[in-house]
Amino acid sequence: MKALLLGIIIVAAAVCAALPVGLGWWADILAFLRGGVPVLAAFIGLIAIFIGIADIKDRAEAKKEQSEGKSE
């Protein structure tokens, strides 16, 4: 119950900080998002490349094991 109440208070504080009536951090939030999205996209792209390489290696290994199984 305490964690739920604390979470609600933190979310309310974040919303108040972003509103123009509150701290007015909306422009800073947008700048952070504009700067963070390309970095996040590059990170996701690198992960996709590593997954693709691992998939190619797994397929090659499976094909090799399949051909060894047929020859026996």
C-alpha positions, 0 to 999 in steps of 0.5 A: 500500500505504501509503494502504491501511494508513493508511486502515485505521489511521484507520478503526480509530481512528475506531471506537475513538473512538466506542466507550464503552471508547475516547474515548466520543464516540458521543453527540457523533457522534449530536448531529452527525448530528442537526444535520447531517441537516436541513441536508443534507436542505435542501441536497438539496431546493434541488438538486432544485428547481434541477434541476426548474426547469432541466428545465422550461426545457429542455422549453419550449425543446425544444417551441419548437424542435420547433414552429419546425421544423414551421413551416419 
